[in-house]
Amino acid sequence: MPSLSIAKDIIAPLDIVWDVFTDLEHAARNLSAVEKVEVLTDGPFGVGTRWLETRKMYGKSVTEEMQVSEMELHKSYLVTAGSGITHYESRYEFGALDDRSTRVRFTFSGESSGFAKVIGNVMWPVLRGKMAKELGRDLKDLAVVLERR
């Protein structure tokens, strides 16, 4: 499955944007698609942080175990997850536009094997728009939370 990248400019300083995007404790309140988050590790958000996330996708509740696999403080982090025969990656990149605004780029990709890979590649042109809408919702939700402050 090819990757999908979405960017959003948010009127809030970089450090505040980072704090809200990495706040697992309040994710279910801040993200309309997320129903529940259960953090599985202790300590601050960083490489090795794991959690169970239940979210509504295409009208169905789905729970995935997520893990931070890479992180560069206030610059980027990579979340990985697996669902059966598919491995997902979500990369978040942050850049200050000025002292009051931040650009967030979200890139999602998935790698399947076997028959799921064939189906995914064939269906990608049809699913791309729907996935962009679903995945872009998180950026919009968090922008609203941040810009209300």
C-alpha positions in Angstrom: 0.0 0.0 0.0 1.5 3.4 -0.9 1.8 6.1 1.7 -0.5 9.0 2.4 0.8 12.4 3.6 -1.3 15.3 5.1 -0.1 18.6 6.5 -1.8 21.1 8.7 -0.7 24.5 9.9 -1.8 25.1 13.5 -1.8 28.5 15.3 0.1 27.4 18.4 3.7 27.3 19.4 5.7 24.2 18.6 6.3 23.0 22.2 2.5 23.3 23.0 1.6 21.4 19.8 4.1 18.7 20.6 2.6 18.3 24.2 -0.9 17.9 22.9 0.0 15.5 20.1 1.9 13.3 22.6 -0.7 13.4 25.4 -2.0 9.9 25.4 -3.9 10.4 28.7 -6.3 12.9 26.9 -6.4 11.3 23.4 -9.9 10.0 23.7 -11.2 13.4 24.8 -9.2 15.3 22.1 -9.7 13.0 19.1 -13.3 12.4 17.9 -12.4 9.0 16.3 -10.7 7.6 19.4 -13.0 5.9 21.9 -10.4 4.7 24.4 -6.6 4.6 25.1 -5.0 2.3 27.6 -1.3 3.1 28.2 0.7 -0.1 28.7 4.1 1.4 29.7 5.2 3.7 32.5 7.1 7.0 32.1 7.0 9.8 29.7 6.1 9.6 26.0 9.2 8.3 24.1 10.7 5.4 22.2 9.2 2.2 23.6 5.9 3.8 24.8 3.1 1.3 24.0 -0.7 1.7 24.3 -3.9 0.1 23.2 -6.0 2.5 21.1 -9.7 1.8 20.2 -11.0 4.0 17.4 -13.9 4.1 15.1 -12.9 3.6 11.5 -15.5 3.3 8.8 -18.2 2.8 11.4 -16.5 0.0 13.3 -14.6 0.0 16.5 -11.1 -1.4 16.1 -8.4 -1.8 18.8 -4.7 -1.8 17.9 -1.5 -2.0 20.0 0.6 1.0 19.1 4.3 1.7 19.9 6.6 4.7 19.5 9.5 3.3 17.5 11.5 6.5 16.8 11.4 10.0 18.3 13.3 13.2 18.0 12.0 15.6 20.7 9.9 18.4 19.3 10.7 17.3 15.7 9.2 13.9 14.9 8.0 10.6 16.1 7.0 7.3 14.5 4.2 5.1 15.7 4.1 1.5 14.5 1.2 -1.0 14.8 0.3 -4.4 13.3 -3.0 -5.8 12.4 -2.9 -9.4 11.3 -0.8 -9.5 8.2 -0.4 -5.8 7.8 2.2 -3.5 9.5 1.3 0.2 9.8 3.5 3.2 10.3 2.4 6.7 11.3 5.0 9.4 11.2 4.4 12.9 12.7 6.8 15.7 11.8 6.7 19.2 13.5 8.2 22.4 12.3 7.8 25.9 13.7 6.5 28.4 11.1 7.2 31.3 13.5 6.9 31.7 17.3 3.1 31.3 17.2 2.5 28.7 14.5 3.5 25.1 13.8 3.2 22.9 10.7 2.4 19.2 11.4 2.9 16.6 8.7 1.3 13.2 9.1 2.4 10.4 6.9 0.7 7.0 7.0 1.9 3.8 5.3 1.0 0.2 5.5 2.8 -3.0 4.3 0.8 -6.2 3.8 1.8 -9.6 2.7 0.2 -12.3 0.5 -3.3 -11.8 -0.9 -3.9 -8.8 1.3 -1.0 -7.0 -0.5 -2.6 -7.6 -3.9 -6.0 -6.5 -2.7 -4.6 -3.4 -1.0 -2.7 -2.3 -4.2 -5.8 -2.8 -6.4 -8.1 -1.0 -4.0 -5.7 1.9 -3.1 -7.0 4.3 -5.8 -10.6 3.8 -4.4 -9.6 4.0 -0.7 -7.1 6.9 -0.9 -9.7 9.6 -0.5 -11.6 7.9 2.3 -8.4 7.2 4.1 -7.2 10.9 3.7 -10.5 12.0 5.3 -10.3 9.5 8.2 -6.7 10.2 9.0 -6.9 14.0 8.5 -9.6 14.1 11.1 -7.0 13.7 13.9 -5.1 16.7 12.7 -8.2 18.8 12.5 -9.4 17.7 16.0 -6.0 18.5 17.6 -5.9 21.9 15.7 -9.3 22.8 17.3 -8.0 21.8 20.8 -4.8 23.8 20.3 -6.4 26.9 18.8 -9.1 27.1 21.5 -6.3 27.7 24.1 
